[in-house]
Amino acid sequence: MNLPTTSVIVVSWQRPDALVLCLQSLVRQRLAPAYEIVVVADAAGLAAVASLLDAAQMKLVACDRPNISAARNLGEAVATGQMVAFIDDDAQAEPRWLSHLVAPLAAEDVACKGGYVRGRNGISFQWTAAAWTAQERPTPQR
């Protein structure tokens, strides 16, 4: 299976401790395709990332305003992967998160993929799965 290279973009604003936990989960991805980690954060977040052993392998982008859309655009501007994946700074990726997320993209008829999202309580789902064709609108299955 020929999996696309992936840029994982993490946006963080005033949550350096959560960001560190998120990044630690990302560097431990197993069976993942080639990927890079792009961190877009405020000064406190960038300082926290700089203290990590794997910081040299991450792309760091400064963002001095709390605007997730603008921050994601800054991350995409430096991303070099064939695909882009976003993860929130207060999330921790399971060890095979990226491999499961990217695997369906090896099929030629797949253009987009999403994963399951648990709510803040860590138990219930905010989003589970959806499937549609180009002519249909997505219908979430909750």
The first five atom37 places (N, CA, C, CB, O) and aatype in JSON, in Angstrom:
{
  "aatype": [12, 2, 10, 14, 16, 16, 15, 19, 9, 19, 19, 15, 17, 5, 1, 14, 3, 0, 10, 19, 10, 4, 10, 5, 15, 10, 19, 1, 5, 1, 10, 0, 14, 0, 18, 6, 9, 19, 19, 19, 0, 3, 0, 0, 7, 10, 0, 0, 19, 0, 15, 10, 10, 3, 0, 0, 5, 12, 11, 10, 19, 0, 4, 3, 1, 14, 2, 9, 15, 0, 0, 1, 2, 10, 7, 6, 0, 19, 0, 16, 7, 5, 12, 19, 0, 13, 9, 3, 3, 3, 0, 5, 0, 6, 14, 1, 17, 10, 15, 8, 10, 19, 0, 14, 10, 0, 0, 6, 3, 19, 0, 4, 11, 7, 7, 18, 19, 1, 7, 1, 2, 7, 9, 15, 13, 5, 17, 16, 0, 0, 0, 17, 16, 0, 5, 6, 1, 14, 16, 14, 5, 1],
  "atom_mask": [
    [1, 1, 1, 1, 1],
    [1, 1, 1, 1, 1],
    [1, 1, 1, 1, 1],
    [1, 1, 1, 1, 1],
    [1, 1, 1, 1, 1],
    [1, 1, 1, 1, 1],
    [1, 1, 1, 1, 1],
    [1, 1, 1, 1, 1],
    [1, 1, 1, 1, 1],
    [1, 1, 1, 1, 1],
    [1, 1, 1, 1, 1],
    [1, 1, 1, 1, 1],
    [1, 1, 1, 1, 1],
    [1, 1, 1, 1, 1],
    [1, 1, 1, 1, 1],
    [1, 1, 1, 1, 1],
    [1, 1, 1, 1, 1],
    [1, 1, 1, 1, 1],
    [1, 1, 1, 1, 1],
    [1, 1, 1, 1, 1],
    [1, 1, 1, 1, 1],
    [1, 1, 1, 1, 1],
    [1, 1, 1, 1, 1],
    [1, 1, 1, 1, 1],
    [1, 1, 1, 1, 1],
    [1, 1, 1, 1, 1],
    [1, 1, 1, 1, 1],
    [1, 1, 1, 1, 1],
    [1, 1, 1, 1, 1],
    [1, 1, 1, 1, 1],
    [1, 1, 1, 1, 1],
    [1, 1, 1, 1, 1],
    [1, 1, 1, 1, 1],
    [1, 1, 1, 1, 1],
    [1, 1, 1, 1, 1],
    [1, 1, 1, 1, 1],
    [1, 1, 1, 1, 1],
    [1, 1, 1, 1, 1],
    [1, 1, 1, 1, 1],
    [1, 1, 1, 1, 1],
    [1, 1, 1, 1, 1],
    [1, 1, 1, 1, 1],
    [1, 1, 1, 1, 1],
    [1, 1, 1, 1, 1],
    [1, 1, 1, 0, 1],
    [1, 1, 1, 1, 1],
    [1, 1, 1, 1, 1],
    [1, 1, 1, 1, 1],
    [1, 1, 1, 1, 1],
    [1, 1, 1, 1, 1],
    [1, 1, 1, 1, 1],
    [1, 1, 1, 1, 1],
    [1, 1, 1, 1, 1],
    [1, 1, 1, 1, 1],
    [1, 1, 1, 1, 1],
    [1, 1, 1, 1, 1],
    [1, 1, 1, 1, 1],
    [1, 1, 1, 1, 1],
    [1, 1, 1, 1, 1],
    [1, 1, 1, 1, 1],
    [1, 1, 1, 1, 1],
    [1, 1, 1, 1, 1],
    [1, 1, 1, 1, 1],
    [1, 1, 1, 1, 1],
    [1, 1, 1, 1, 1],
    [1, 1, 1, 1, 1],
    [1, 1, 1, 1, 1],
    [1, 1, 1, 1, 1],
    [1, 1, 1, 1, 1],
    [1, 1, 1, 1, 1],
    [1, 1, 1, 1, 1],
    [1, 1, 1, 1, 1],
    [1, 1, 1, 1, 1],
    [1, 1, 1, 1, 1],
    [1, 1, 1, 0, 1],
    [1, 1, 1, 1, 1],
    [1, 1, 1, 1, 1],
    [1, 1, 1, 1, 1],
    [1, 1, 1, 1, 1],
    [1, 1, 1, 1, 1],
    [1, 1, 1, 0, 1],
    [1, 1, 1, 1, 1],
    [1, 1, 1, 1, 1],
    [1, 1, 1, 1, 1],
    [1, 1, 1, 1, 1],
    [1, 1, 1, 1, 1],
    [1, 1, 1, 1, 1],
    [1, 1, 1, 1, 1],
    [1, 1, 1, 1, 1],
    [1, 1, 1, 1, 1],
    [1, 1, 1, 1, 1],
    [1, 1, 1, 1, 1],
    [1, 1, 1, 1, 1],
    [1, 1, 1, 1, 1],
    [1, 1, 1, 1, 1],
    [1, 1, 1, 1, 1],
    [1, 1, 1, 1, 1],
    [1, 1, 1, 1, 1],
    [1, 1, 1, 1, 1],
    [1, 1, 1, 1, 1],
    [1, 1, 1, 1, 1],
    [1, 1, 1, 1, 1],
    [1, 1, 1, 1, 1],
    [1, 1, 1, 1, 1],
    [1, 1, 1, 1, 1],
    [1, 1, 1, 1, 1],
    [1, 1, 1, 1, 1],
    [1, 1, 1, 1, 1],
    [1, 1, 1, 1, 1],
    [1, 1, 1, 1, 1],
    [1, 1, 1, 1, 1],
    [1, 1, 1, 1, 1],
    [1, 1, 1, 1, 1],
    [1, 1, 1, 0, 1],
    [1, 1, 1, 0, 1],
    [1, 1, 1, 1, 1],
    [1, 1, 1, 1, 1],
    [1, 1, 1, 1, 1],
    [1, 1, 1, 0, 1],
    [1, 1, 1, 1, 1],
    [1, 1, 1, 1, 1],
    [1, 1, 1, 0, 1],
    [1, 1, 1, 1, 1],
    [1, 1, 1, 1, 1],
    [1, 1, 1, 1, 1],
    [1, 1, 1, 1, 1],
    [1, 1, 1, 1, 1],
    [1, 1, 1, 1, 1],
    [1, 1, 1, 1, 1],
    [1, 1, 1, 1, 1],
    [1, 1, 1, 1, 1],
    [1, 1, 1, 1, 1],
    [1, 1, 1, 1, 1],
    [1, 1, 1, 1, 1],
    [1, 1, 1, 1, 1],
    [1, 1, 1, 1, 1],
    [1, 1, 1, 1, 1],
    [1, 1, 1, 1, 1],
    [1, 1, 1, 1, 1],
    [1, 1, 1, 1, 1],
    [1, 1, 1, 1, 1],
    [1, 1, 1, 1, 1]
  ],
  "atom_positions": [
    [[0.85, -1.17, 0.0], [0.0, 0.0, 0.0], [0.89, 1.23, 0.0], [-0.96, 0.0, 1.22], [1.8, 1.35, 0.82]],
    [[0.64, 2.14, -0.91], [1.43, 3.35, -1.02], [0.69, 4.5, -0.33], [1.72, 3.69, -2.5], [-0.22, 5.08, -0.92]],
    [[1.08, 4.82, 0.89], [0.39, 5.85, 1.66], [1.02, 7.21, 1.41], [0.42, 5.52, 3.16], [2.23, 7.32, 1.26]],
    [[0.18, 8.26, 1.36], [0.71, 9.61, 1.13], [1.47, 10.13, 2.35], [-0.44, 10.57, 0.78], [1.16, 9.77, 3.48]],
    [[2.46, 10.96, 2.09], [3.13, 11.64, 3.19], [2.14, 12.61, 3.81], [4.43, 12.38, 2.71], [1.26, 13.14, 3.14]],
    [[2.29, 12.83, 5.11], [1.28, 13.61, 5.82], [1.92, 14.69, 6.68], [0.42, 12.7, 6.68], [2.95, 14.46, 7.33]],
    [[1.32, 15.85, 6.68], [1.68, 16.93, 7.6], [0.62, 16.96, 8.69], [1.81, 18.32, 6.87], [-0.55, 17.18, 8.4]],
    [[1.03, 16.75, 9.93], [0.12, 16.82, 11.07], [0.28, 18.21, 11.67], [0.41, 15.69, 12.13], [1.36, 18.58, 12.13]],
    [[-0.8, 18.98, 11.66], [-0.77, 20.35, 12.14], [-1.48, 20.44, 13.49], [-1.42, 21.32, 11.11], [-2.63, 20.03, 13.63]],
    [[-0.76, 21.0, 14.47], [-1.31, 21.2, 15.81], [-1.29, 22.7, 16.08], [-0.49, 20.4, 16.89], [-0.24, 23.34, 16.03]],
    [[-2.45, 23.25, 16.38], [-2.56, 24.67, 16.74], [-2.74, 24.74, 18.25], [-3.75, 25.37, 15.98], [-3.54, 24.0, 18.82]],
    [[-2.0, 25.66, 18.89], [-2.12, 25.79, 20.33], [-2.14, 27.26, 20.74], [-0.98, 25.06, 21.04], [-1.41, 28.09, 20.19]],
    [[-3.0, 27.55, 21.71], [-3.08, 28.91, 22.24], [-3.25, 28.82, 23.75], [-4.28, 29.71, 21.59], [-4.28, 28.37, 24.25]],
    [[-2.23, 29.24, 24.47], [-2.22, 29.33, 25.92], [-2.51, 28.01, 26.63], [-3.22, 30.35, 26.36], [-3.15, 27.98, 27.68]],
    [[-2.03, 26.9, 26.05], [-2.15, 25.59, 26.68], [-0.85, 24.8, 26.48], [-3.37, 24.8, 26.11], [-0.88, 23.72, 25.88]],
    [[0.28, 25.32, 26.96], [1.55, 24.64, 26.7], [1.62, 23.23, 27.29], [2.68, 25.46, 27.24], [2.22, 22.35, 26.68]],
    [[1.04, 23.0, 28.45], [1.11, 21.66, 29.05], [0.33, 20.64, 28.22], [0.57, 21.69, 30.49], [0.81, 19.53, 27.99]],
    [[-0.86, 21.02, 27.77], [-1.65, 20.13, 26.92], [-0.94, 19.89, 25.6], [-3.06, 20.73, 26.67], [-0.94, 18.77, 25.08]],
    [[-0.33, 20.93, 25.04], [0.4, 20.81, 23.78], [1.52, 19.79, 23.89], [0.97, 22.17, 23.36], [1.7, 18.97, 22.99]],
    [[2.26, 19.82, 24.97], [3.37, 18.87, 25.17], [2.85, 17.44, 25.17], [4.12, 19.17, 26.49], [3.44, 16.57, 24.54]],
    [[1.75, 17.19, 25.87], [1.18, 15.84, 25.9], [0.73, 15.41, 24.51], [-0.01, 15.79, 26.87], [0.94, 14.26, 24.12]],
    [[0.11, 16.32, 23.76], [-0.31, 16.01, 22.4], [0.89, 15.63, 21.53], [-1.06, 17.2, 21.79], [0.86, 14.63, 20.81]],
    [[1.93, 16.44, 21.6], [3.11, 16.19, 20.77], [3.81, 14.88, 21.16], [4.09, 17.36, 20.88], [4.32, 14.17, 20.3]],
    [[3.84, 14.58, 22.43], [4.44, 13.31, 22.86], [3.68, 12.13, 22.27], [4.45, 13.21, 24.39], [4.27, 11.11, 21.92]],
    [[2.36, 12.27, 22.15], [1.58, 11.18, 21.54], [1.85, 11.1, 20.04], [0.08, 11.38, 21.79], [1.8, 10.01, 19.46]],
    [[2.12, 12.22, 19.4], [2.36, 12.22, 17.96], [3.71, 11.61, 17.59], [2.28, 13.63, 17.42], [3.82, 10.94, 16.57]],
    [[4.72, 11.84, 18.4], [6.04, 11.29, 18.06], [6.09, 9.78, 18.3], [7.14, 11.99, 18.87], [7.03, 9.12, 17.87]],
    [[5.08, 9.23, 18.97], [5.03, 7.79, 19.23], [4.1, 7.05, 18.27], [4.59, 7.53, 20.66], [3.67, 5.94, 18.57]],
    [[3.78, 7.64, 17.15], [2.89, 6.98, 16.2], [3.55, 5.71, 15.64], [2.53, 7.94, 15.05], [4.74, 5.71, 15.32]],
    [[2.78, 4.65, 15.53], [3.27, 3.36, 15.04], [2.68, 3.06, 13.67], [2.93, 2.23, 16.03], [1.54, 3.4, 13.38]],
    [[3.49, 2.42, 12.84], [3.06, 1.99, 11.51], [2.49, 3.13, 10.68], [2.02, 0.9, 11.63], [1.66, 2.91, 9.8]],
    [[2.93, 4.32, 10.96], [2.43, 5.5, 10.24], [3.22, 5.72, 8.95], [2.5, 6.76, 11.14], [4.37, 5.3, 8.85]],
    [[2.6, 6.37, 7.98], [3.35, 6.76, 6.79], [4.34, 7.86, 7.18], [2.39, 7.26, 5.64], [4.33, 8.34, 8.31]],
    [[5.17, 8.24, 6.24], [6.09, 9.34, 6.52], [5.27, 10.58, 6.89], [7.02, 9.64, 5.28], [4.31, 10.92, 6.2]],
    [[5.65, 11.24, 7.98], [4.89, 12.4, 8.41], [5.79, 13.42, 9.09], [3.77, 11.99, 9.36], [6.86, 13.1, 9.6]],
    [[5.31, 14.64, 9.07], [5.97, 15.73, 9.77], [4.97, 16.34, 10.73], [6.52, 16.81, 8.77], [3.76, 16.23, 10.54]],
    [[5.48, 16.98, 11.78], [4.63, 17.65, 12.75], [4.87, 19.15, 12.63], [4.91, 17.15, 14.2], [6.01, 19.62, 12.72]],
    [[3.79, 19.89, 12.42], [3.85, 21.35, 12.32], [3.11, 21.9, 13.53], [3.24, 21.87, 10.96], [1.93, 21.61, 13.73]],
    [[3.79, 22.7, 14.32], [3.19, 23.29, 15.52], [3.04, 24.79, 15.3], [4.06, 23.0, 16.79], [4.01, 25.49, 15.02]],
    [[1.81, 25.26, 15.44], [1.53, 26.69, 15.33], [1.05, 27.11, 16.72], [0.45, 27.02, 14.19], [-0.01, 26.68, 17.18]],
    [[1.84, 27.97, 17.38], [1.53, 28.27, 18.78], [1.96, 29.67, 19.18], [2.19, 27.25, 19.68], [2.7, 30.35, 18.47]],
    [[1.48, 30.06, 20.36], [1.9, 31.32, 20.96], [3.29, 31.12, 21.58], [0.86, 31.79, 22.04], [3.85, 30.03, 21.53]],
    [[3.83, 32.17, 22.16], [5.2, 32.12, 22.7], [5.36, 31.05, 23.77], [5.59, 33.48, 23.26], [6.38, 30.36, 23.8]],
    [[4.38, 30.92, 24.67], [4.47, 29.92, 25.74], [4.47, 28.51, 25.16], [3.31, 30.09, 26.72], [5.2, 27.64, 25.64]],
    [[3.65, 28.28, 24.16], [3.62, 26.96, 23.52], [4.91, 26.63, 22.82], [0.0, 0.0, 0.0], [5.42, 25.52, 22.94]],
    [[5.47, 27.6, 22.08], [6.73, 27.36, 21.37], [7.87, 27.11, 22.35], [7.07, 28.55, 20.47], [8.75, 26.3, 22.08]],
    [[7.86, 27.8, 23.48], [8.89, 27.58, 24.5], [8.78, 26.17, 25.08], [8.77, 28.63, 25.63], [9.79, 25.51, 25.31]],
    [[7.56, 25.71, 25.31], [7.35, 24.36, 25.83], [7.82, 23.31, 24.82], [5.87, 24.13, 26.17], [8.43, 22.31, 25.21]],
    [[7.54, 23.53, 23.55], [7.96, 22.59, 22.5], [9.48, 22.55, 22.41], [7.35, 22.98, 21.14], [10.06, 21.48, 22.23]],
    [[10.13, 23.69, 22.54], [11.59, 23.75, 22.43], [12.28, 22.89, 23.47], [12.06, 25.19, 22.57], [13.43, 22.49, 23.28]],
    [[11.6, 22.59, 24.59], [12.2, 21.78, 25.64], [12.1, 20.28, 25.36], [11.55, 22.09, 26.96], [12.7, 19.48, 26.08]],
    [[11.37, 19.88, 24.32], [11.2, 18.47, 24.01], [12.4, 17.91, 23.25], [9.93, 18.26, 23.19], [13.04, 18.62, 22.48]],
    [[12.7, 16.64, 23.48], [13.83, 16.0, 22.78], [13.62, 15.97, 21.27], [14.03, 14.58, 23.3], [14.58, 16.05, 20.51]],
    [[12.37, 15.85, 20.83], [12.08, 15.74, 19.4], [11.79, 17.09, 18.73], [10.9, 14.84, 19.21], [11.37, 17.12, 17.58]],
    [[12.02, 18.18, 19.43], [11.68, 19.5, 18.9], [12.38, 19.8, 17.58], [12.04, 20.57, 19.92], [11.81, 20.49, 16.72]],
    [[13.58, 19.31, 17.4], [14.33, 19.6, 16.17], [13.66, 19.01, 14.93], [15.76, 19.06, 16.29], [13.88, 19.49, 13.82]],
    [[12.85, 17.98, 15.12], [12.18, 17.36, 13.97], [10.84, 18.02, 13.66], [11.97, 15.87, 14.24], [10.18, 17.65, 12.69]],
    [[10.42, 18.98, 14.46], [9.13, 19.64, 14.26], [9.32, 21.01, 13.62], [8.39, 19.78, 15.6], [10.33, 21.68, 13.83]],
    [[8.33, 21.4, 12.83], [8.32, 22.75, 12.27], [7.54, 23.62, 13.24], [7.7, 22.79, 10.82], [6.4, 23.3, 13.58]],
    [[8.14, 24.71, 13.67], [7.5, 25.6, 14.63], [7.14, 26.92, 13.95], [8.41, 25.85, 15.84], [7.95, 27.53, 13.26]],
    [[5.9, 27.34, 14.15], [5.4, 28.56, 13.55], [4.78, 29.41, 14.65], [4.37, 28.26, 12.42], [3.91, 28.94, 15.39]],
    [[5.2, 30.64, 14.77], [4.65, 31.55, 15.78], [3.32, 32.12, 15.31], [5.64, 32.69, 16.09], [3.16, 32.48, 14.14]],
    [[2.37, 32.2, 16.23], [1.08, 32.81, 15.96], [0.7, 33.6, 17.2], [-0.03, 31.74, 15.58], [0.51, 33.02, 18.27]],
    [[0.58, 34.9, 17.06], [0.37, 35.76, 18.23], [-1.08, 36.19, 18.43], [1.23, 36.97, 18.11], [-1.34, 37.16, 19.15]],
    [[-2.03, 35.48, 17.82], [-3.44, 35.83, 18.03], [-4.29, 34.56, 18.08], [-3.94, 36.76, 16.9], [-3.99, 33.58, 17.4]],
    [[-5.34, 34.57, 18.89], [-6.18, 33.39, 19.05], [-7.2, 33.24, 17.92], [-6.9, 33.44, 20.39], [-8.38, 33.55, 18.09]],
    [[-6.74, 32.78, 16.78], [-7.59, 32.6, 15.61], [-7.22, 31.28, 14.97], [-7.44, 33.8, 14.6], [-6.24, 31.19, 14.24]],
    [[-8.01, 30.23, 15.25], [-7.64, 28.89, 14.8], [-7.59, 28.78, 13.28], [-8.63, 27.88, 15.34], [-6.74, 28.06, 12.75]],
    [[-8.46, 29.47, 12.58], [-8.43, 29.41, 11.11], [-7.14, 30.02, 10.56], [-9.64, 30.14, 10.52], [-6.49, 29.43, 9.7]],
    [[-6.78, 31.18, 11.06], [-5.54, 31.83, 10.61], [-4.34, 30.96, 10.98], [-5.4, 33.24, 11.24], [-3.4, 30.83, 10.19]],
    [[-4.37, 30.38, 12.18], [-3.25, 29.54, 12.62], [-3.13, 28.3, 11.75], [-3.43, 29.15, 14.08], [-2.02, 27.91, 11.38]],
    [[-4.24, 27.68, 11.42], [-4.18, 26.49, 10.55], [-3.64, 26.86, 9.18], [-5.57, 25.84, 10.41], [-2.88, 26.1, 8.58]],
    [[-4.02, 28.03, 8.68], [-3.49, 28.49, 7.39], [-1.98, 28.7, 7.46], [-4.18, 29.79, 6.95], [-1.27, 28.38, 6.51]],
    [[-1.5, 29.23, 8.58], [-0.05, 29.39, 8.75], [0.64, 28.03, 8.74], [0.27, 30.14, 10.07], [1.71, 27.88, 8.14]],
    [[0.04, 27.05, 9.38], [0.6, 25.7, 9.38], [0.61, 25.09, 7.99], [0.0, 0.0, 0.0], [1.6, 24.48, 7.59]],
    [[-0.48, 25.25, 7.28], [-0.54, 24.7, 5.92], [0.48, 25.36, 5.0], [-1.95, 24.87, 5.34], [0.96, 24.72, 4.06]],
    [[0.8, 26.61, 5.24], [1.77, 27.32, 4.39], [3.16, 26.69, 4.45], [1.85, 28.77, 4.8], [3.92, 26.79, 3.49]],
    [[3.5, 26.05, 5.56], [4.83, 25.44, 5.67], [4.78, 23.92, 5.55], [5.47, 25.83, 7.0], [5.82, 23.26, 5.55]],
    [[3.58, 23.35, 5.46], [3.42, 21.9, 5.36], [3.93, 21.39, 4.02], [1.95, 21.5, 5.56], [3.73, 22.04, 2.99]],
    [[4.59, 20.24, 4.04], [5.12, 19.66, 2.8], [4.52, 18.3, 2.48], [6.62, 19.53, 2.9], [4.86, 17.71, 1.46]],
    [[3.63, 17.79, 3.32], [3.02, 16.5, 3.09], [2.02, 16.53, 1.94], [0.0, 0.0, 0.0], [1.51, 17.59, 1.58]],
    [[1.76, 15.36, 1.38], [0.75, 15.25, 0.34], [-0.65, 15.4, 0.93], [0.87, 13.91, -0.4], [-1.58, 15.82, 0.24]],
    [[-0.8, 15.06, 2.18], [-2.06, 15.19, 2.91], [-1.82, 16.01, 4.17], [-2.65, 13.78, 3.27], [-0.69, 16.11, 4.65]],
    [[-2.89, 16.59, 4.69], [-2.81, 17.36, 5.93], [-3.78, 16.76, 6.93], [-3.12, 18.88, 5.68], [-4.93, 16.46, 6.59]],
    [[-3.32, 16.58, 8.16], [-4.17, 16.11, 9.25], [-4.09, 17.13, 10.37], [-3.75, 14.68, 9.75], [-3.02, 17.64, 10.68]],
    [[-5.22, 17.42, 10.98], [-5.26, 18.34, 12.1], [-5.58, 17.57, 13.37], [-6.3, 19.48, 11.86], [-6.37, 16.62, 13.35]],
    [[-4.97, 17.98, 14.46], [-5.32, 17.44, 15.77], [-5.27, 18.61, 16.75], [-4.34, 16.27, 16.2], [-4.4, 19.47, 16.66]],
    [[-6.21, 18.63, 17.68], [-6.26, 19.71, 18.67], [-5.17, 19.53, 19.72], [-7.65, 19.77, 19.35], [-4.76, 18.41, 20.01]],
    [[-4.71, 20.64, 20.27], [-3.63, 20.58, 21.26], [-4.03, 19.89, 22.55], [-3.14, 21.96, 21.56], [-3.17, 19.43, 23.3]],
    [[-5.32, 19.8, 22.83], [-5.74, 19.13, 24.06], [-6.13, 17.67, 23.82], [-6.91, 19.88, 24.68], [-6.72, 17.03, 24.68]],
    [[-5.79, 17.15, 22.64], [-6.04, 15.75, 22.31], [-4.74, 14.96, 22.39], [-6.67, 15.61, 20.9], [-3.66, 15.52, 22.24]],
    [[-4.87, 13.67, 22.61], [-3.72, 12.78, 22.57], [-4.04, 11.67, 21.59], [-3.38, 12.21, 23.98], [-5.05, 10.97, 21.73]],
    [[-3.2, 11.51, 20.59], [-3.42, 10.51, 19.55], [-3.08, 9.12, 20.05], [-2.6, 10.84, 18.29], [-2.04, 8.91, 20.69]],
    [[-3.96, 8.17, 19.76], [-3.64, 6.78, 20.07], [-2.48, 6.35, 19.18], [-4.89, 5.85, 19.86], [-2.25, 6.96, 18.13]],
    [[-1.74, 5.31, 19.56], [-0.51, 4.94, 18.84], [-0.67, 4.68, 17.34], [0.06, 3.73, 19.46], [0.29, 4.87, 16.59]],
    [[-1.85, 4.26, 16.88], [-2.03, 4.02, 15.44], [-3.01, 5.0, 14.82], [-2.51, 2.58, 15.21], [-3.58, 4.73, 13.76]],
    [[-3.22, 6.14, 15.48], [-4.16, 7.16, 14.98], [-3.86, 7.54, 13.54], [-4.13, 8.4, 15.87], [-4.75, 7.53, 12.7]],
    [[-2.62, 7.89, 13.27], [-2.27, 8.38, 11.94], [-2.34, 7.28, 10.89], [-0.86, 8.99, 11.95], [-2.81, 7.52, 9.78]],
    [[-1.89, 6.09, 11.22], [-1.96, 5.0, 10.23], [-3.4, 4.67, 9.89], [-1.24, 3.73, 10.77], [-3.71, 4.42, 8.72]],
    [[-4.31, 4.67, 10.87], [-5.73, 4.42, 10.59], [-6.36, 5.58, 9.82], [-6.49, 4.19, 11.91], [-7.22, 5.37, 8.97]],
    [[-5.95, 6.79, 10.11], [-6.51, 7.95, 9.45], [-6.11, 8.02, 7.98], [-6.08, 9.22, 10.17], [-6.92, 8.37, 7.13]],
    [[-4.87, 7.69, 7.69], [-4.34, 7.86, 6.34], [-4.57, 6.65, 5.44], [-2.86, 8.15, 6.41], [-4.62, 6.81, 4.22]],
    [[-4.71, 5.46, 5.99], [-4.81, 4.24, 5.18], [-5.86, 4.31, 4.07], [-5.13, 3.07, 6.07], [-5.55, 3.92, 2.95]],
    [[-7.08, 4.8, 4.31], [-8.07, 4.85, 3.23], [-7.69, 5.78, 2.08], [-9.4, 5.27, 3.78], [-8.23, 5.67, 0.98]],
    [[-6.77, 6.71, 2.33], [-6.37, 7.66, 1.29], [-5.52, 7.02, 0.2], [-5.61, 8.81, 1.91], [-5.24, 7.66, -0.81]],
    [[-5.11, 5.77, 0.4], [-4.36, 5.07, -0.64], [-5.27, 4.72, -1.82], [-3.71, 3.8, -0.07], [-4.78, 4.52, -2.93]],
    [[-6.57, 4.66, -1.6], [-7.52, 4.37, -2.67], [-7.7, 5.62, -3.53], [-8.89, 3.9, -2.1], [-7.8, 6.73, -3.01]],
    [[-7.75, 5.43, -4.84], [-7.85, 6.57, -5.75], [-9.16, 7.33, -5.65], [-7.66, 6.1, -7.15], [-9.21, 8.52, -5.97]],
    [[-10.24, 6.67, -5.21], [-11.54, 7.32, -5.17], [-11.84, 7.99, -3.83], [-12.61, 6.32, -5.48], [-12.96, 8.43, -3.59]],
    [[-10.84, 8.08, -2.95], [-11.02, 8.72, -1.65], [-10.28, 10.05, -1.66], [-10.51, 7.8, -0.49], [-9.09, 10.1, -1.97]],
    [[-10.99, 11.12, -1.31], [-10.38, 12.45, -1.3], [-10.29, 13.05, 0.09], [-11.16, 13.39, -2.19], [-9.52, 13.98, 0.32]],
    [[-11.06, 12.51, 1.03], [-11.12, 13.08, 2.36], [-11.41, 11.98, 3.37], [-12.19, 14.2, 2.44], [-12.09, 11.01, 3.05]],
    [[-10.9, 12.13, 4.57], [-11.1, 11.12, 5.61], [-11.14, 11.83, 6.95], [-9.97, 10.04, 5.59], [-10.42, 12.81, 7.15]],
    [[-11.96, 11.35, 7.84], [-12.02, 11.89, 9.19], [-12.02, 10.76, 10.2], [0.0, 0.0, 0.0], [-12.29, 9.61, 9.86]],
    [[-11.72, 11.08, 11.41], [-11.68, 10.07, 12.45], [-12.76, 10.29, 13.49], [0.0, 0.0, 0.0], [-13.48, 11.28, 13.46]],
    [[-12.85, 9.36, 14.39], [-13.79, 9.46, 15.49], [-13.3, 10.55, 16.45], [-13.95, 8.09, 16.24], [-12.1, 10.71, 16.65]],
    [[-14.23, 11.29, 17.02], [-13.88, 12.37, 17.95], [-14.66, 12.15, 19.24], [-14.19, 13.77, 17.33], [-15.89, 12.15, 19.25]],
    [[-13.94, 11.98, 20.33], [-14.59, 11.83, 21.63], [-14.84, 13.22, 22.23], [-13.73, 10.96, 22.6], [-14.1, 14.17, 21.98]],
    [[-15.89, 13.3, 23.03], [-16.22, 14.54, 23.71], [-15.25, 14.8, 24.84], [0.0, 0.0, 0.0], [-14.38, 13.97, 25.13]],
    [[-15.38, 15.95, 25.48], [-14.48, 16.33, 26.56], [-14.53, 15.37, 27.74], [-14.8, 17.72, 27.04], [-13.58, 15.3, 28.52]],
    [[-15.64, 14.62, 27.89], [-15.71, 13.67, 28.99], [-14.9, 12.4, 28.72], [-17.16, 13.31, 29.26], [-14.75, 11.57, 29.61]],
    [[-14.38, 12.25, 27.5], [-13.55, 11.1, 27.16], [-14.34, 9.83, 26.92], [0.0, 0.0, 0.0], [-13.74, 8.78, 26.68]],
    [[-15.65, 9.9, 26.97], [-16.47, 8.7, 26.83], [-17.38, 8.79, 25.61], [-17.32, 8.48, 28.09], [-17.3, 7.94, 24.72]],
    [[-18.22, 9.8, 25.56], [-19.17, 9.93, 24.46], [-18.47, 10.49, 23.21], [-20.36, 10.83, 24.86], [-17.42, 11.13, 23.31]],
    [[-19.08, 10.25, 22.05], [-18.51, 10.72, 20.79], [-19.17, 12.02, 20.36], [-18.67, 9.67, 19.7], [-20.39, 12.18, 20.46]],
    [[-18.35, 12.95, 19.86], [-18.88, 14.15, 19.2], [-19.2, 13.82, 17.75], [-17.87, 15.33, 19.29], [-20.13, 14.37, 17.17]],
    [[-18.41, 12.91, 17.18], [-18.53, 12.55, 15.76], [-18.01, 11.14, 15.61], [-17.75, 13.55, 14.84], [-16.97, 10.8, 16.17]],
    [[-18.73, 10.3, 14.85], [-18.22, 8.95, 14.65], [-17.85, 8.72, 13.19], [-19.26, 7.91, 15.09], [-16.66, 8.65, 12.88]],
    [[-18.8, 8.61, 12.3], [-18.45, 8.3, 10.92], [-19.49, 8.88, 9.98], [-18.34, 6.77, 10.72], [-20.64, 9.13, 10.36]],
    [[-19.08, 9.1, 8.76], [-19.99, 9.56, 7.71], [-19.45, 9.09, 6.38], [-20.16, 11.12, 7.74], [-18.24, 8.95, 6.2]],
    [[-20.35, 8.85, 5.46], [-19.94, 8.44, 4.11], [-20.87, 9.12, 3.12], [-19.97, 6.88, 3.94], [-22.07, 9.25, 3.38]],
    [[-20.33, 9.55, 2.01], [-21.14, 10.2, 1.0], [-20.42, 10.2, -0.33], [-21.49, 11.63, 1.42], [-19.21, 9.98, -0.4]],
    [[-21.19, 10.45, -1.37], [-20.61, 10.6, -2.7], [-20.5, 12.09, -2.99], [-21.47, 9.86, -3.78], [-20.9, 12.92, -2.18]],
    [[-19.97, 12.42, -4.14], [-19.82, 13.83, -4.5], [-21.17, 14.53, -4.63], [-19.04, 13.96, -5.81], [-21.24, 15.75, -4.5]],
    [[-22.24, 13.76, -4.88], [-23.56, 14.35, -5.05], [-24.34, 14.47, -3.73], [-24.34, 13.55, -6.04], [-25.4, 15.09, -3.69]],
    [[-23.84, 13.88, -2.68], [-24.57, 13.85, -1.42], [-23.92, 14.77, -0.37], [-24.64, 12.42, -0.89], [-22.75, 15.12, -0.47]],
    [[-24.7, 15.12, 0.6], [-24.17, 15.86, 1.76], [-23.87, 14.83, 2.85], [-25.2, 16.95, 2.27], [-24.56, 13.81, 2.94]],
    [[-22.86, 15.08, 3.67], [-22.54, 14.11, 4.72], [-23.65, 14.03, 5.78], [-21.22, 14.49, 5.39], [-24.25, 15.03, 6.17]],
    [[-23.89, 12.82, 6.23], [-24.85, 12.58, 7.31], [-24.09, 11.95, 8.46], [-26.03, 11.68, 6.84], [-23.7, 10.79, 8.38]],
    [[-23.87, 12.69, 9.54], [-23.12, 12.12, 10.65], [-23.88, 10.96, 11.28], [-22.83, 13.19, 11.69], [-25.1, 10.99, 11.41]],
    [[-23.14, 9.94, 11.67], [-23.7, 8.81, 12.39], [-23.23, 8.93, 13.82], [-23.27, 7.44, 11.75], [-22.06, 8.68, 14.12]],
    [[-24.12, 9.3, 14.69], [-23.75, 9.52, 16.1], [-24.24, 8.42, 16.97], [-24.29, 10.84, 16.6], [-24.01, 8.45, 18.18]]
  ]
}
